Amino acid sequence: MKASVFIAASVDGFIARLDNSLDWLENPRTRPGQDYGYQQFIQSIDAFLMGRGTFDVIRKLKDWSAPKLPTFILTHRPLRLPAGKFSHVERIQGAPAEVYRELESRGFQHIYVDGGQVISAFLSASLIDEMIFTRIPILLGRGIPLFSGLDYEIKLELLSAIDFSDGFTQNKFRVLKENQP
Ligand SMILES: NC(=O)c1ccc[n+]([C@@H]2O[C@H](COP(=O)([O-])OP(=O)(O)OC[C@H]3O[C@@H](n4cnc5c(N)ncnc54)[C@H](OP(=O)(O)O)[C@@H]3O)[C@@H](O)[C@H]2O)c1
């Protein structure tokens, strides 16, 4: 099973303001319809795995247009979801390696791992294969970090680099696991 990250971060490495707001991702120079490759990426995955912090934000978004793929929410707390809209959503918990094995055993081939804490934990456990990382030209100064508490250095191989005309830049990295413990 392959595990990928597709995420946007400020130049100083934050993925949201401290109040979870994402307004800084909007850019008046972005051409209509530009999705930075998101739909193409989504078509390559067969399940979402995200932290409770991310789910609690996106479940409230009116325009959350993700397809109804199996969606696993990492949380130690009950989810209490209304019936219907979230029928494809399931709670999951455990150490990253256990969660990975559980999803692999269910036959998933490519999962999208989302949320700063969850991405960092999965990177530390050598479970991320690829990262598509869109850098937003802003210094937020403070916020929710993309990478926190990594246990050791992780080398990356740059697979592609795209400069969008609105100033966003996107790097695709392969995570090198050769030297990881
Ligand atoms: N800029 C972007 O592209 C982007 C993308 C994604 C998210 N975001 C933003 O990032 C913020 C959320 O990120 P975050 O780093 O704060 O949180 P997160 O990684 O989404 O979620 C962290 C939570 O996941 C649960 N969790 C983590 N590991 C677990 C495990 N092994 N077993 C069970 N539960 C586990 C815990 O919830 P419990 O306390 O419930 O146990 C933990 O508090 C939101 O504001 C979101 O909008 C931005």
The ligand as an SDF file (V2000), in Angstrom:
LIG
                    3D

 48 52  0  0  0  0  0  0  0  0999 V2000
   -3.1320   23.5700    4.7190 N   0  0  0  0  0  0  0  0  0  0  0  0
   -3.5920   22.3680    4.4380 C   0  0  0  0  0  0  0  0  0  0  0  0
   -3.4720   21.8900    3.2950 O   0  0  0  0  0  0  0  0  0  0  0  0
   -4.2350   21.5500    5.5350 C   0  0  0  0  0  0  0  0  0  0  0  0
   -4.4310   20.1810    5.3290 C   0  0  0  0  0  0  0  0  0  0  0  0
   -4.9500   19.4140    6.3830 C   0  0  0  0  0  0  0  0  0  0  0  0
   -5.2710   20.0250    7.5880 C   0  0  0  0  0  0  0  0  0  0  0  0
   -5.0890   21.3610    7.7250 N   0  0  0  0  0  0  0  0  0  0  0  0
   -5.4120   22.0010    9.0080 C   0  0  0  0  0  0  0  0  0  0  0  0
   -4.6150   21.4130   10.0320 O   0  0  0  0  0  0  0  0  0  0  0  0
   -5.3210   21.4630   11.2770 C   0  0  0  0  0  0  0  0  0  0  0  0
   -5.3320   20.0640   11.8890 C   0  0  0  0  0  0  0  0  0  0  0  0
   -4.0190   19.5410   11.9800 O   0  0  0  0  0  0  0  0  0  0  0  0
   -3.4300   19.0250   13.3660 P   0  0  0  0  0  0  0  0  0  0  0  0
   -1.9980   18.7320   13.1720 O   0  0  0  0  0  0  0  0  0  0  0  0
   -3.8210   19.9920   14.4390 O   0  0  0  0  0  0  0  0  0  0  0  0
   -4.2960   17.7220   13.6810 O   0  0  0  0  0  0  0  0  0  0  0  0
   -4.5300   16.3280   12.9360 P   0  0  0  0  0  0  0  0  0  0  0  0
   -3.2400   15.6600   12.6460 O   0  0  0  0  0  0  0  0  0  0  0  0
   -5.5000   16.5040   11.8300 O   0  0  0  0  0  0  0  0  0  0  0  0
   -5.3090   15.5440   14.0990 O   0  0  0  0  0  0  0  0  0  0  0  0
   -4.6860   15.3270   15.3480 C   0  0  0  0  0  0  0  0  0  0  0  0
   -5.6180   14.4640   16.1850 C   0  0  0  0  0  0  0  0  0  0  0  0
   -5.7440   13.1680   15.5970 O   0  0  0  0  0  0  0  0  0  0  0  0
   -5.9240   12.2140   16.6250 C   0  0  0  0  0  0  0  0  0  0  0  0
   -4.8530   11.2230   16.4980 N   0  0  0  0  0  0  0  0  0  0  0  0
   -3.6120   11.4030   16.0120 C   0  0  0  0  0  0  0  0  0  0  0  0
   -2.9170   10.2540   16.0410 N   0  0  0  0  0  0  0  0  0  0  0  0
   -3.7610    9.3160   16.5240 C   0  0  0  0  0  0  0  0  0  0  0  0
   -3.6570    7.9240   16.7690 C   0  0  0  0  0  0  0  0  0  0  0  0
   -2.5120    7.2600   16.5030 N   0  0  0  0  0  0  0  0  0  0  0  0
   -4.7330    7.2530   17.2550 N   0  0  0  0  0  0  0  0  0  0  0  0
   -5.8880    7.9190   17.5240 C   0  0  0  0  0  0  0  0  0  0  0  0
   -6.0390    9.2500   17.3120 N   0  0  0  0  0  0  0  0  0  0  0  0
   -4.9890    9.9240   16.8280 C   0  0  0  0  0  0  0  0  0  0  0  0
   -5.9030   12.9510   17.9450 C   0  0  0  0  0  0  0  0  0  0  0  0
   -7.2620   13.2930   18.1760 O   0  0  0  0  0  0  0  0  0  0  0  0
   -8.0370   12.9600   19.5490 P   0  0  0  0  0  0  0  0  0  0  0  0
   -7.6220   14.0190   20.4870 O   0  0  0  0  0  0  0  0  0  0  0  0
   -9.4770   13.0360   19.1690 O   0  0  0  0  0  0  0  0  0  0  0  0
   -7.6130   11.5970   19.9710 O   0  0  0  0  0  0  0  0  0  0  0  0
   -5.1220   14.2040   17.6020 C   0  0  0  0  0  0  0  0  0  0  0  0
   -5.4260   15.2860   18.4450 O   0  0  0  0  0  0  0  0  0  0  0  0
   -6.7230   21.9650   10.9540 C   0  0  0  0  0  0  0  0  0  0  0  0
   -6.7700   23.3490   11.2320 O   0  0  0  0  0  0  0  0  0  0  0  0
   -6.8320   21.7490    9.4530 C   0  0  0  0  0  0  0  0  0  0  0  0
   -7.7240   22.6360    8.8250 O   0  0  0  0  0  0  0  0  0  0  0  0
   -4.5720   22.1270    6.7340 C   0  0  0  0  0  0  0  0  0  0  0  0
  1  2  1  0
  2  3  2  0
  2  4  1  0
  4  5  1  0
  4 48  2  0
  5  6  2  0
  6  7  1  0
  7  8  2  0
  8  9  1  0
  8 48  1  0
  9 10  1  0
  9 46  1  0
 10 11  1  0
 11 12  1  0
 11 44  1  0
 12 13  1  0
 13 14  1  0
 14 15  2  0
 14 16  1  0
 14 17  1  0
 17 18  1  0
 18 19  2  0
 18 20  1  0
 18 21  1  0
 21 22  1  0
 22 23  1  0
 23 24  1  0
 23 42  1  0
 24 25  1  0
 25 26  1  0
 25 36  1  0
 26 27  1  0
 26 35  1  0
 27 28  2  0
 28 29  1  0
 29 30  1  0
 29 35  2  0
 30 31  1  0
 30 32  2  0
 32 33  1  0
 33 34  2  0
 34 35  1  0
 36 37  1  0
 36 42  1  0
 37 38  1  0
 38 39  2  0
 38 40  1  0
 38 41  1  0
 42 43  1  0
 44 45  1  0
 44 46  1  0
 46 47  1  0
M  CHG  2   8   1  16  -1
M  END
$$$$
